[in-house]
Amino acid sequence: MADRDEEYDESAETKVPEPAKKPDVAPDQMADLTHGKTSWREEAYMTLGIVYYGGHIAHWMWLQAQDQLFPLVQPYT
């Protein structure tokens, strides 16, 4: 029993970790695997964003167009 206490086991310290498993496809090809399809959550998120911000953006664009066009039309009115 005394011999076992004196032995030092380095097996846990000297083990080489396994390399991480590489994906079968490159990251830039992962989008191609879905064939352009998006999840329903992503579609809902984009739709809600368009609905919420769409009116604000359209209004801002209308004001910008008026600011640009009004000086051009003013001499003819």
C-alpha positions in Angstrom: 0.0 0.0 0.0 2.8 2.4 0.8 4.2 1.9 -2.8 0.9 3.1 -4.3 0.9 6.3 -2.3 4.3 7.2 -3.6 3.6 6.7 -7.2 2.6 9.8 -9.1 0.3 9.4 -12.1 0.7 12.2 -14.7 -1.7 10.6 -17.2 -4.3 13.3 -16.6 -1.8 16.1 -17.1 -0.1 14.7 -20.2 -3.2 13.9 -22.2 -3.4 15.8 -25.4 -6.8 17.2 -26.0 -8.6 16.1 -29.2 -8.8 18.8 -31.8 -12.1 20.4 -32.3 -14.2 18.8 -34.9 -14.3 21.0 -38.0 -17.6 21.6 -39.8 -18.2 19.7 -43.0 -18.7 23.0 -44.9 -17.1 26.3 -44.8 -18.9 29.1 -42.9 -19.6 31.0 -46.1 -21.2 27.9 -47.6 -23.6 27.4 -44.7 -26.0 29.9 -46.0 -26.2 27.9 -49.2 -27.4 24.9 -47.3 -30.8 26.6 -46.6 -31.2 27.4 -50.3 -32.2 31.0 -49.5 -34.9 30.0 -47.0 -35.2 31.9 -43.8 -36.8 30.7 -40.6 -40.3 32.0 -39.8 -38.9 33.8 -36.8 -36.5 35.8 -39.0 -39.2 36.5 -41.5 -41.5 37.7 -38.7 -38.8 39.9 -37.3 -38.1 41.5 -40.6 -41.8 42.0 -41.3 -42.3 43.7 -38.0 -39.3 45.9 -38.6 -40.6 47.0 -42.0 -44.1 47.6 -40.6 -42.7 49.7 -37.7 -40.0 51.6 -39.4 -41.5 51.7 -42.9 -43.9 54.5 -42.3 -41.2 56.6 -40.7 -38.7 56.0 -43.5 -41.4 56.7 -46.2 -42.4 60.0 -44.4 -38.7 61.0 -44.1 -38.2 60.3 -47.8 -41.3 62.3 -48.8 -40.0 65.3 -46.8 -36.6 65.0 -48.4 -38.2 64.9 -51.9 -40.3 68.0 -51.1 -37.2 69.8 -49.9 -35.3 68.9 -53.2 -38.2 69.6 -55.6 -39.9 72.6 -54.1 -37.1 75.1 -55.2 -37.3 73.7 -58.7 -41.1 74.0 -59.0 -41.5 77.3 -57.2 -40.6 79.6 -60.1 -43.4 78.0 -62.2 -46.2 78.5 -59.7 
